[in-house]
Amino acid sequence: MSTPLPDEVSPITSAYLAAVDSELPGLVVGLYLTGSIPLGDYRSGRSDIDGVVVVSSPVTDPAVVSPVHAKLPERPYFDVTYLTLAALAAPPDHRQPAVYTIDGEFKDPAVVGPVTPVLWSELARQSIAVRATPDLVVLDDHQALVDHTRANLTSCWQPQLDRLEEYVASLPGDQELEGWTVPWFVLGIPRLHALLATGNIISKTAAGEHAVAVFPAYADLCTRAIDHRAGQSVTFTAADAAQTVSFGHEVVTSALNL
């Protein structure tokens, strides 16, 4: 493994592999980390451990692996998706149930969740192998990634922005919000813009920097979101959220025109 893992991550991945090999020998043939860790943007106390577990046979019931997850620390969340070699060599198939966790909790395997071109491309392009699978072949379909990203802007982010606008409409401008709310939008939406503009999947911090460069009118808002992600004490208010709505819609519109 050429890229060192953050200090708090290695013990968790080691504990996971030891537990799963003990309880389910032969099942896990690969463990690859995605998300913030390979992008160099892992933040202790804020980031999760995201990844893909390559399995020798399909896992369709969370009960199969939940006892292993129960042995891990509660934080950081260990958020992984269980997929076979055959599944990864083909396009993401929403019809096939896949076991996965979000924020440390198992979700309904029949719901799409992370089974999207984003995960496939992350795994193919910029993952870290904790346990490598020699015969792993991942279908990295860039056009599918682009199409998914465009659809996500309209089906996910635009409605989320509308809900945020409705939520803060009746709040006084100086009312403080939960710390994650504004950064989640301000650093999340530009990631999709950057992908469509450059073809690359980038980190949340890099997305904030991208937004500062491309949308300078919102540079202060983006910089504060970057500082918050880095662990600095930053307060966001309803007025910031209202500006976030304007920013978000501008980024979405620009992205869809790329």
Sequence and secondary structure as in RCSB ss.txt:
>XXXX:A:sequence
MSTPLPDEVSPITSAYLAAVDSELPGLVVGLYLTGSIPLGDYRSGRSDIDGVVVVSSPVTDPAVVSPVHAKLPER
PYFDVTYLTLAALAAPPDHRQPAVYTIDGEFKDPAVVGPVTPVLWSELARQSIAVRATPDLVVLDDHQALVDHTR
ANLTSCWQPQLDRLEEYVASLPGDQELEGWTVPWFVLGIPRLHALLATGNIISKTAAGEHAVAVFPAYADLCTRA
IDHRAGQSVTFTAADAAQTVSFGHEVVTSALNL
>XXXX:A:secstr
  S   TTTHHHHHHHHHHHHHHSTTSEEEEEEETTTTTT   TTT  EEEEEEESS    GGGTHHHHTTS SS
S EEEEEEEHHHHTS   TTS   BEETTEE  TTS TT SHHHHHHHHHH EEEE  TT      HHHHHHHHH
HHIIIIIHHHHHHHHHHHTTS TT B  TTHHHHHHHHHHHHHHHHHHS    HHHHHHHHHHH GGGHHHHHHH
HHHHTT     BHHHHHHHHHHHHHHHHHHHT 
